[in-house]
Amino acid sequence: MLKNNLKYISIFLLLLIIGCAKRGSITGGLKDTIAPVLKTSFPKNFNTNFKGNEIKLVFDENIKLKNLNKQLVISPPMKNEPLILPTTVSKFITIKIKDTLQPNTTYSFNFGQSIADNNEENPLNQFKYVFSTGDYIDSLSLSGTVKDAYEKEVESFVSVMLYEVNDTFKDSIVYTKNPRYITSTLDSLKTFRLENLKAGKYLLVAMKDYNNNNKFNPKKDKIGFSKQFITVPNDTIYELALFRQVSSFKAYKPSQVSGNRLVMGYEGKINKTNSRPKIILKNHNEIIPSIVTQLPKKDSLQIWYKPIKTDSLALAVAQDKYNANFSFKIKDQKKDSLNIARVQNSGSNFKERFTLESATPLVTFDNSKIKLVNKGAIPVPFTTEYDEFNQKLYFDFKKEPAEDYSISILPGALIDFFEKSNDTLSYKITTKSTDEYGNLSVSLQNVKQFPVIVELTDTKGEILGTEYTEKNTTVDFNLIEPGLYTLRAIYDENKNKEWDSGNYLEKRQAEEVIYFSKEIDVRPNWDVNQIFDLSIPYIPEPKKKTDKKE
């Protein structure tokens, strides 16, 4: 009897273990792809005659808030940001308003993609809570697109704003006041839609607002604007081009960095000869000879002067209407010395000039002490050009394919501002055969005005070639390295052969830039003929969504 009982007990325990094992082997069901749903709200969404200071939103499942500080857009903006709780997982959100609400105004809280379910993080896309302090909800809207005036892609989270044009309106309002209405392109959109607007006259502005304070900081922010005031209602689809405004020239107090050089920081743009400031260096009332050059890759100028025994110097700076005077102490420091370095490596393409860069500014050149020969030791005629502002010496000569060249520079050929001469210098240059390069011929179509700058860039946007045309609709980029390229065209309105940014207060837009829509594959020994239709705007590809890791 006992034996039988033990047998039954063993069978029972075995079945129990198997059952438990089966219950633990969960295979799962379908993945949850449904976003949270708002079950109710207090007060109700789209409520009128709002009087309170607290809103409660209740959802059908546990939710969490993600990147709320970037995603949430409140229109009109509030001076004091509301308190939104909880920050932990919950089925509800409480909004505590800490601002005095304007009368007869429609407010909207656009949460963007910040509300997501707790398990799979499915976002409740563009959820809006709207209420009015008046008798009705404003229902008009305005839409458009945002692009960068120069870059191929526009940044994320661009604010688009409407400022009411009334008796107190001033153009400077973008610097000092919050807009009447605001929205954002968020992180994946290049389009905008302003909703719940009332009829009226407005200034339309787009802003990459790095400080997130709804105020334009011209030294940092990018801005785009409609040149004419707009009216609502309006069915126009607006396009706003963002640009960073170039500051007016302003110099900062120079500092001594060596025994013969000062560095002076500046704001503004001075890369053209006619826009460079006039700089006078003085020792008391005596003008000291000096040379001004650009500090590479910095918004700073270098002021070179011959060593002088003094304890202080003065510097006068003038450009257009700007004038400034500085005085500063001088110490005995180590002096910069002459050094010559090549800019390119030994390989050279046909369009690029062989270039040397001097550590100190050069003043004297004796080409009779420079020898350029090919691999057969046959002399090759050449000319030189010195860019004093950038301290670069260019060599021009006719290059032949699959050829080797040698440049020998004897002592005394190059003398700098401090009367120091070069040592013996030798450089090798090698060219490839023409069949290792490709040619690109670009046919421009639907050009609305000349002149046009056509720039050839790599896939990162670095400029590899530039052609300027005042009437020709065909431009050629010959003997270029094989690779993937893209094109952009610039309508050079002021004919200065470079792209110019805009200015908000002057109501001047940036010069128009058109990108070619695709990459161009140039292969060795290929001739590529490419049509570039300037009437077709570049449309960025939408960002690809990647699946979240499980």
Secondary structure as a PSIPRED ss2 file (coil, helix, strand):
# PSIPRED VFORMAT (PSIPRED V4.0)

   1 M C   1.000  0.000  0.000
   2 L H   0.000  1.000  0.000
   3 K H   0.000  1.000  0.000
   4 N H   0.000  1.000  0.000
   5 N H   0.000  1.000  0.000
   6 L H   0.000  1.000  0.000
   7 K H   0.000  1.000  0.000
   8 Y H   0.000  1.000  0.000
   9 I H   0.000  1.000  0.000
  10 S H   0.000  1.000  0.000
  11 I H   0.000  1.000  0.000
  12 F H   0.000  1.000  0.000
  13 L H   0.000  1.000  0.000
  14 L H   0.000  1.000  0.000
  15 L H   0.000  1.000  0.000
  16 L H   0.000  1.000  0.000
  17 I H   0.000  1.000  0.000
  18 I H   0.000  1.000  0.000
  19 G H   0.000  1.000  0.000
  20 C H   0.000  1.000  0.000
  21 A H   0.000  1.000  0.000
  22 K H   0.000  1.000  0.000
  23 R H   0.000  1.000  0.000
  24 G H   0.000  1.000  0.000
  25 S C   1.000  0.000  0.000
  26 I C   1.000  0.000  0.000
  27 T C   1.000  0.000  0.000
  28 G C   1.000  0.000  0.000
  29 G C   1.000  0.000  0.000
  30 L C   1.000  0.000  0.000
  31 K C   1.000  0.000  0.000
  32 D C   1.000  0.000  0.000
  33 T C   1.000  0.000  0.000
  34 I C   1.000  0.000  0.000
  35 A C   1.000  0.000  0.000
  36 P C   1.000  0.000  0.000
  37 V C   1.000  0.000  0.000
  38 L E   0.000  0.000  1.000
  39 K E   0.000  0.000  1.000
  40 T E   0.000  0.000  1.000
  41 S E   0.000  0.000  1.000
  42 F E   0.000  0.000  1.000
  43 P C   1.000  0.000  0.000
  44 K C   1.000  0.000  0.000
  45 N C   1.000  0.000  0.000
  46 F C   1.000  0.000  0.000
  47 N E   0.000  0.000  1.000
  48 T C   1.000  0.000  0.000
  49 N C   1.000  0.000  0.000
  50 F C   1.000  0.000  0.000
  51 K C   1.000  0.000  0.000
  52 G C   1.000  0.000  0.000
  53 N C   1.000  0.000  0.000
  54 E E   0.000  0.000  1.000
  55 I E   0.000  0.000  1.000
  56 K E   0.000  0.000  1.000
  57 L E   0.000  0.000  1.000
  58 V E   0.000  0.000  1.000
  59 F E   0.000  0.000  1.000
  60 D E   0.000  0.000  1.000
  61 E E   0.000  0.000  1.000
  62 N E   0.000  0.000  1.000
  63 I E   0.000  0.000  1.000
  64 K E   0.000  0.000  1.000
  65 L E   0.000  0.000  1.000
  66 K C   1.000  0.000  0.000
  67 N C   1.000  0.000  0.000
  68 L H   0.000  1.000  0.000
  69 N H   0.000  1.000  0.000
  70 K H   0.000  1.000  0.000
  71 Q H   0.000  1.000  0.000
  72 L C   1.000  0.000  0.000
  73 V E   0.000  0.000  1.000
  74 I E   0.000  0.000  1.000
  75 S E   0.000  0.000  1.000
  76 P C   1.000  0.000  0.000
  77 P C   1.000  0.000  0.000
  78 M C   1.000  0.000  0.000
  79 K C   1.000  0.000  0.000
  80 N C   1.000  0.000  0.000
  81 E C   1.000  0.000  0.000
  82 P C   1.000  0.000  0.000
  83 L E   0.000  0.000  1.000
  84 I E   0.000  0.000  1.000
  85 L E   0.000  0.000  1.000
  86 P C   1.000  0.000  0.000
  87 T C   1.000  0.000  0.000
  88 T C   1.000  0.000  0.000
  89 V C   1.000  0.000  0.000
  90 S E   0.000  0.000  1.000
  91 K E   0.000  0.000  1.000
  92 F E   0.000  0.000  1.000
  93 I E   0.000  0.000  1.000
  94 T E   0.000  0.000  1.000
  95 I E   0.000  0.000  1.000
  96 K E   0.000  0.000  1.000
  97 I C   1.000  0.000  0.000
  98 K C   1.000  0.000  0.000
  99 D C   1.000  0.000  0.000
 100 T C   1.000  0.000  0.000
 101 L C   1.000  0.000  0.000
 102 Q C   1.000  0.000  0.000
 103 P C   1.000  0.000  0.000
 104 N C   1.000  0.000  0.000
 105 T C   1.000  0.000  0.000
 106 T E   0.000  0.000  1.000
 107 Y E   0.000  0.000  1.000
 108 S E   0.000  0.000  1.000
 109 F E   0.000  0.000  1.000
 110 N E   0.000  0.000  1.000
 111 F C   1.000  0.000  0.000
 112 G C   1.000  0.000  0.000
 113 Q C   1.000  0.000  0.000
 114 S C   1.000  0.000  0.000
 115 I E   0.000  0.000  1.000
 116 A E   0.000  0.000  1.000
 117 D E   0.000  0.000  1.000
 118 N C   1.000  0.000  0.000
 119 N C   1.000  0.000  0.000
 120 E C   1.000  0.000  0.000
 121 E C   1.000  0.000  0.000
 122 N C   1.000  0.000  0.000
 123 P E   0.000  0.000  1.000
 124 L C   1.000  0.000  0.000
 125 N C   1.000  0.000  0.000
 126 Q C   1.000  0.000  0.000
 127 F C   1.000  0.000  0.000
 128 K E   0.000  0.000  1.000
 129 Y E   0.000  0.000  1.000
 130 V E   0.000  0.000  1.000
 131 F E   0.000  0.000  1.000
 132 S E   0.000  0.000  1.000
 133 T C   1.000  0.000  0.000
 134 G C   1.000  0.000  0.000
 135 D C   1.000  0.000  0.000
 136 Y C   1.000  0.000  0.000
 137 I C   1.000  0.000  0.000
 138 D C   1.000  0.000  0.000
 139 S C   1.000  0.000  0.000
 140 L E   0.000  0.000  1.000
 141 S E   0.000  0.000  1.000
 142 L E   0.000  0.000  1.000
 143 S E   0.000  0.000  1.000
 144 G E   0.000  0.000  1.000
 145 T E   0.000  0.000  1.000
 146 V E   0.000  0.000  1.000
 147 K E   0.000  0.000  1.000
 148 D E   0.000  0.000  1.000
 149 A C   1.000  0.000  0.000
 150 Y C   1.000  0.000  0.000
 151 E C   1.000  0.000  0.000
 152 K C   1.000  0.000  0.000
 153 E C   1.000  0.000  0.000
 154 V C   1.000  0.000  0.000
 155 E C   1.000  0.000  0.000
 156 S C   1.000  0.000  0.000
 157 F C   1.000  0.000  0.000
 158 V C   1.000  0.000  0.000
 159 S E   0.000  0.000  1.000
 160 V E   0.000  0.000  1.000
 161 M E   0.000  0.000  1.000
 162 L E   0.000  0.000  1.000
 163 Y E   0.000  0.000  1.000
 164 E E   0.000  0.000  1.000
 165 V C   1.000  0.000  0.000
 166 N C   1.000  0.000  0.000
 167 D C   1.000  0.000  0.000
 168 T C   1.000  0.000  0.000
 169 F C   1.000  0.000  0.000
 170 K C   1.000  0.000  0.000
 171 D C   1.000  0.000  0.000
 172 S C   1.000  0.000  0.000
 173 I H   0.000  1.000  0.000
 174 V H   0.000  1.000  0.000
 175 Y H   0.000  1.000  0.000
 176 T H   0.000  1.000  0.000
 177 K C   1.000  0.000  0.000
 178 N C   1.000  0.000  0.000
 179 P C   1.000  0.000  0.000
 180 R C   1.000  0.000  0.000
 181 Y E   0.000  0.000  1.000
 182 I E   0.000  0.000  1.000
 183 T E   0.000  0.000  1.000
 184 S E   0.000  0.000  1.000
 185 T C   1.000  0.000  0.000
 186 L C   1.000  0.000  0.000
 187 D C   1.000  0.000  0.000
 188 S C   1.000  0.000  0.000
 189 L C   1.000  0.000  0.000
 190 K C   1.000  0.000  0.000
 191 T E   0.000  0.000  1.000
 192 F E   0.000  0.000  1.000
 193 R E   0.000  0.000  1.000
 194 L E   0.000  0.000  1.000
 195 E E   0.000  0.000  1.000
 196 N E   0.000  0.000  1.000
 197 L E   0.000  0.000  1.000
 198 K C   1.000  0.000  0.000
 199 A C   1.000  0.000  0.000
 200 G E   0.000  0.000  1.000
 201 K E   0.000  0.000  1.000
 202 Y E   0.000  0.000  1.000
 203 L E   0.000  0.000  1.000
 204 L E   0.000  0.000  1.000
 205 V E   0.000  0.000  1.000
 206 A E   0.000  0.000  1.000
 207 M E   0.000  0.000  1.000
 208 K E   0.000  0.000  1.000
 209 D C   1.000  0.000  0.000
 210 Y C   1.000  0.000  0.000
 211 N C   1.000  0.000  0.000
 212 N C   1.000  0.000  0.000
 213 N C   1.000  0.000  0.000
 214 N C   1.000  0.000  0.000
 215 K C   1.000  0.000  0.000
 216 F C   1.000  0.000  0.000
 217 N C   1.000  0.000  0.000
 218 P C   1.000  0.000  0.000
 219 K C   1.000  0.000  0.000
 220 K C   1.000  0.000  0.000
 221 D C   1.000  0.000  0.000
 222 K E   0.000  0.000  1.000
 223 I E   0.000  0.000  1.000
 224 G E   0.000  0.000  1.000
 225 F E   0.000  0.000  1.000
 226 S C   1.000  0.000  0.000
 227 K C   1.000  0.000  0.000
 228 Q C   1.000  0.000  0.000
 229 F C   1.000  0.000  0.000
 230 I E   0.000  0.000  1.000
 231 T E   0.000  0.000  1.000
 232 V E   0.000  0.000  1.000
 233 P C   1.000  0.000  0.000
 234 N C   1.000  0.000  0.000
 235 D C   1.000  0.000  0.000
 236 T C   1.000  0.000  0.000
 237 I E   0.000  0.000  1.000
 238 Y E   0.000  0.000  1.000
 239 E E   0.000  0.000  1.000
 240 L E   0.000  0.000  1.000
 241 A E   0.000  0.000  1.000
 242 L E   0.000  0.000  1.000
 243 F E   0.000  0.000  1.000
 244 R E   0.000  0.000  1.000
 245 Q C   1.000  0.000  0.000
 246 V C   1.000  0.000  0.000
 247 S C   1.000  0.000  0.000
 248 S C   1.000  0.000  0.000
 249 F C   1.000  0.000  0.000
 250 K E   0.000  0.000  1.000
 251 A E   0.000  0.000  1.000
 252 Y C   1.000  0.000  0.000
 253 K C   1.000  0.000  0.000
 254 P C   1.000  0.000  0.000
 255 S E   0.000  0.000  1.000
 256 Q E   0.000  0.000  1.000
 257 V E   0.000  0.000  1.000
 258 S E   0.000  0.000  1.000
 259 G C   1.000  0.000  0.000
 260 N C   1.000  0.000  0.000
 261 R E   0.000  0.000  1.000
 262 L E   0.000  0.000  1.000
 263 V E   0.000  0.000  1.000
 264 M E   0.000  0.000  1.000
 265 G E   0.000  0.000  1.000
 266 Y E   0.000  0.000  1.000
 267 E E   0.000  0.000  1.000
 268 G C   1.000  0.000  0.000
 269 K C   1.000  0.000  0.000
 270 I C   1.000  0.000  0.000
 271 N C   1.000  0.000  0.000
 272 K C   1.000  0.000  0.000
 273 T H   0.000  1.000  0.000
 274 N H   0.000  1.000  0.000
 275 S H   0.000  1.000  0.000
 276 R C   1.000  0.000  0.000
 277 P C   1.000  0.000  0.000
 278 K E   0.000  0.000  1.000
 279 I E   0.000  0.000  1.000
 280 I E   0.000  0.000  1.000
 281 L E   0.000  0.000  1.000
 282 K E   0.000  0.000  1.000
 283 N E   0.000  0.000  1.000
 284 H C   1.000  0.000  0.000
 285 N C   1.000  0.000  0.000
 286 E E   0.000  0.000  1.000
 287 I E   0.000  0.000  1.000
 288 I E   0.000  0.000  1.000
 289 P C   1.000  0.000  0.000
 290 S E   0.000  0.000  1.000
 291 I E   0.000  0.000  1.000
 292 V E   0.000  0.000  1.000
 293 T E   0.000  0.000  1.000
 294 Q E   0.000  0.000  1.000
 295 L C   1.000  0.000  0.000
 296 P C   1.000  0.000  0.000
 297 K C   1.000  0.000  0.000
 298 K C   1.000  0.000  0.000
 299 D C   1.000  0.000  0.000
 300 S E   0.000  0.000  1.000
 301 L E   0.000  0.000  1.000
 302 Q E   0.000  0.000  1.000
 303 I E   0.000  0.000  1.000
 304 W E   0.000  0.000  1.000
 305 Y E   0.000  0.000  1.000
 306 K C   1.000  0.000  0.000
 307 P C   1.000  0.000  0.000
 308 I C   1.000  0.000  0.000
 309 K C   1.000  0.000  0.000
 310 T C   1.000  0.000  0.000
 311 D C   1.000  0.000  0.000
 312 S E   0.000  0.000  1.000
 313 L E   0.000  0.000  1.000
 314 A E   0.000  0.000  1.000
 315 L E   0.000  0.000  1.000
 316 A E   0.000  0.000  1.000
 317 V E   0.000  0.000  1.000
 318 A E   0.000  0.000  1.000
 319 Q E   0.000  0.000  1.000
 320 D C   1.000  0.000  0.000
 321 K C   1.000  0.000  0.000
 322 Y E   0.000  0.000  1.000
 323 N E   0.000  0.000  1.000
 324 A E   0.000  0.000  1.000
 325 N E   0.000  0.000  1.000
 326 F E   0.000  0.000  1.000
 327 S E   0.000  0.000  1.000
 328 F E   0.000  0.000  1.000
 329 K E   0.000  0.000  1.000
 330 I C   1.000  0.000  0.000
 331 K C   1.000  0.000  0.000
 332 D C   1.000  0.000  0.000
 333 Q C   1.000  0.000  0.000
 334 K C   1.000  0.000  0.000
 335 K C   1.000  0.000  0.000
 336 D C   1.000  0.000  0.000
 337 S C   1.000  0.000  0.000
 338 L C   1.000  0.000  0.000
 339 N C   1.000  0.000  0.000
 340 I E   0.000  0.000  1.000
 341 A E   0.000  0.000  1.000
 342 R E   0.000  0.000  1.000
 343 V C   1.000  0.000  0.000
 344 Q C   1.000  0.000  0.000
 345 N C   1.000  0.000  0.000
 346 S C   1.000  0.000  0.000
 347 G E   0.000  0.000  1.000
 348 S C   1.000  0.000  0.000
 349 N C   1.000  0.000  0.000
 350 F C   1.000  0.000  0.000
 351 K C   1.000  0.000  0.000
 352 E C   1.000  0.000  0.000
 353 R C   1.000  0.000  0.000
 354 F E   0.000  0.000  1.000
 355 T E   0.000  0.000  1.000
 356 L E   0.000  0.000  1.000
 357 E E   0.000  0.000  1.000
 358 S E   0.000  0.000  1.000
 359 A C   1.000  0.000  0.000
 360 T C   1.000  0.000  0.000
 361 P C   1.000  0.000  0.000
 362 L E   0.000  0.000  1.000
 363 V E   0.000  0.000  1.000
 364 T E   0.000  0.000  1.000
 365 F E   0.000  0.000  1.000
 366 D C   1.000  0.000  0.000
 367 N H   0.000  1.000  0.000
 368 S H   0.000  1.000  0.000
 369 K H   0.000  1.000  0.000
 370 I E   0.000  0.000  1.000
 371 K E   0.000  0.000  1.000
 372 L E   0.000  0.000  1.000
 373 V E   0.000  0.000  1.000
 374 N E   0.000  0.000  1.000
 375 K C   1.000  0.000  0.000
 376 G C   1.000  0.000  0.000
 377 A C   1.000  0.000  0.000
 378 I C   1.000  0.000  0.000
 379 P E   0.000  0.000  1.000
 380 V C   1.000  0.000  0.000
 381 P C   1.000  0.000  0.000
 382 F C   1.000  0.000  0.000
 383 T E   0.000  0.000  1.000
 384 T E   0.000  0.000  1.000
 385 E E   0.000  0.000  1.000
 386 Y E   0.000  0.000  1.000
 387 D E   0.000  0.000  1.000
 388 E C   1.000  0.000  0.000
 389 F C   1.000  0.000  0.000
 390 N C   1.000  0.000  0.000
 391 Q C   1.000  0.000  0.000
 392 K E   0.000  0.000  1.000
 393 L E   0.000  0.000  1.000
 394 Y E   0.000  0.000  1.000
 395 F E   0.000  0.000  1.000
 396 D E   0.000  0.000  1.000
 397 F C   1.000  0.000  0.000
 398 K C   1.000  0.000  0.000
 399 K C   1.000  0.000  0.000
 400 E C   1.000  0.000  0.000
 401 P C   1.000  0.000  0.000
 402 A C   1.000  0.000  0.000
 403 E C   1.000  0.000  0.000
 404 D E   0.000  0.000  1.000
 405 Y E   0.000  0.000  1.000
 406 S E   0.000  0.000  1.000
 407 I E   0.000  0.000  1.000
 408 S E   0.000  0.000  1.000
 409 I E   0.000  0.000  1.000
 410 L C   1.000  0.000  0.000
 411 P C   1.000  0.000  0.000
 412 G C   1.000  0.000  0.000
 413 A C   1.000  0.000  0.000
 414 L E   0.000  0.000  1.000
 415 I E   0.000  0.000  1.000
 416 D E   0.000  0.000  1.000
 417 F C   1.000  0.000  0.000
 418 F C   1.000  0.000  0.000
 419 E C   1.000  0.000  0.000
 420 K C   1.000  0.000  0.000
 421 S E   0.000  0.000  1.000
 422 N C   1.000  0.000  0.000
 423 D C   1.000  0.000  0.000
 424 T C   1.000  0.000  0.000
 425 L E   0.000  0.000  1.000
 426 S E   0.000  0.000  1.000
 427 Y E   0.000  0.000  1.000
 428 K E   0.000  0.000  1.000
 429 I E   0.000  0.000  1.000
 430 T E   0.000  0.000  1.000
 431 T C   1.000  0.000  0.000
 432 K C   1.000  0.000  0.000
 433 S C   1.000  0.000  0.000
 434 T H   0.000  1.000  0.000
 435 D H   0.000  1.000  0.000
 436 E H   0.000  1.000  0.000
 437 Y C   1.000  0.000  0.000
 438 G E   0.000  0.000  1.000
 439 N E   0.000  0.000  1.000
 440 L E   0.000  0.000  1.000
 441 S E   0.000  0.000  1.000
 442 V E   0.000  0.000  1.000
 443 S E   0.000  0.000  1.000
 444 L E   0.000  0.000  1.000
 445 Q E   0.000  0.000  1.000
 446 N C   1.000  0.000  0.000
 447 V C   1.000  0.000  0.000
 448 K C   1.000  0.000  0.000
 449 Q C   1.000  0.000  0.000
 450 F C   1.000  0.000  0.000
 451 P C   1.000  0.000  0.000
 452 V E   0.000  0.000  1.000
 453 I E   0.000  0.000  1.000
 454 V E   0.000  0.000  1.000
 455 E E   0.000  0.000  1.000
 456 L E   0.000  0.000  1.000
 457 T E   0.000  0.000  1.000
 458 D C   1.000  0.000  0.000
 459 T C   1.000  0.000  0.000
 460 K C   1.000  0.000  0.000
 461 G C   1.000  0.000  0.000
 462 E C   1.000  0.000  0.000
 463 I E   0.000  0.000  1.000
 464 L E   0.000  0.000  1.000
 465 G E   0.000  0.000  1.000
 466 T E   0.000  0.000  1.000
 467 E E   0.000  0.000  1.000
 468 Y E   0.000  0.000  1.000
 469 T E   0.000  0.000  1.000
 470 E C   1.000  0.000  0.000
 471 K C   1.000  0.000  0.000
 472 N C   1.000  0.000  0.000
 473 T C   1.000  0.000  0.000
 474 T E   0.000  0.000  1.000
 475 V E   0.000  0.000  1.000
 476 D E   0.000  0.000  1.000
 477 F E   0.000  0.000  1.000
 478 N E   0.000  0.000  1.000
 479 L E   0.000  0.000  1.000
 480 I E   0.000  0.000  1.000
 481 E C   1.000  0.000  0.000
 482 P C   1.000  0.000  0.000
 483 G E   0.000  0.000  1.000
 484 L E   0.000  0.000  1.000
 485 Y E   0.000  0.000  1.000
 486 T E   0.000  0.000  1.000
 487 L E   0.000  0.000  1.000
 488 R E   0.000  0.000  1.000
 489 A E   0.000  0.000  1.000
 490 I E   0.000  0.000  1.000
 491 Y E   0.000  0.000  1.000
 492 D C   1.000  0.000  0.000
 493 E C   1.000  0.000  0.000
 494 N C   1.000  0.000  0.000
 495 K C   1.000  0.000  0.000
 496 N C   1.000  0.000  0.000
 497 K C   1.000  0.000  0.000
 498 E C   1.000  0.000  0.000
 499 W C   1.000  0.000  0.000
 500 D C   1.000  0.000  0.000
 501 S C   1.000  0.000  0.000
 502 G C   1.000  0.000  0.000
 503 N E   0.000  0.000  1.000
 504 Y C   1.000  0.000  0.000
 505 L C   1.000  0.000  0.000
 506 E C   1.000  0.000  0.000
 507 K C   1.000  0.000  0.000
 508 R E   0.000  0.000  1.000
 509 Q C   1.000  0.000  0.000
 510 A C   1.000  0.000  0.000
 511 E C   1.000  0.000  0.000
 512 E C   1.000  0.000  0.000
 513 V E   0.000  0.000  1.000
 514 I E   0.000  0.000  1.000
 515 Y E   0.000  0.000  1.000
 516 F C   1.000  0.000  0.000
 517 S C   1.000  0.000  0.000
 518 K C   1.000  0.000  0.000
 519 E C   1.000  0.000  0.000
 520 I E   0.000  0.000  1.000
 521 D E   0.000  0.000  1.000
 522 V E   0.000  0.000  1.000
 523 R C   1.000  0.000  0.000
 524 P C   1.000  0.000  0.000
 525 N C   1.000  0.000  0.000
 526 W C   1.000  0.000  0.000
 527 D E   0.000  0.000  1.000
 528 V E   0.000  0.000  1.000
 529 N E   0.000  0.000  1.000
 530 Q E   0.000  0.000  1.000
 531 I E   0.000  0.000  1.000
 532 F E   0.000  0.000  1.000
 533 D E   0.000  0.000  1.000
 534 L C   1.000  0.000  0.000
 535 S C   1.000  0.000  0.000
 536 I C   1.000  0.000  0.000
 537 P C   1.000  0.000  0.000
 538 Y C   1.000  0.000  0.000
 539 I C   1.000  0.000  0.000
 540 P C   1.000  0.000  0.000
 541 E C   1.000  0.000  0.000
 542 P C   1.000  0.000  0.000
 543 K C   1.000  0.000  0.000
 544 K C   1.000  0.000  0.000
 545 K C   1.000  0.000  0.000
 546 T C   1.000  0.000  0.000
 547 D C   1.000  0.000  0.000
 548 K C   1.000  0.000  0.000
 549 K C   1.000  0.000  0.000
 550 E C   1.000  0.000  0.000
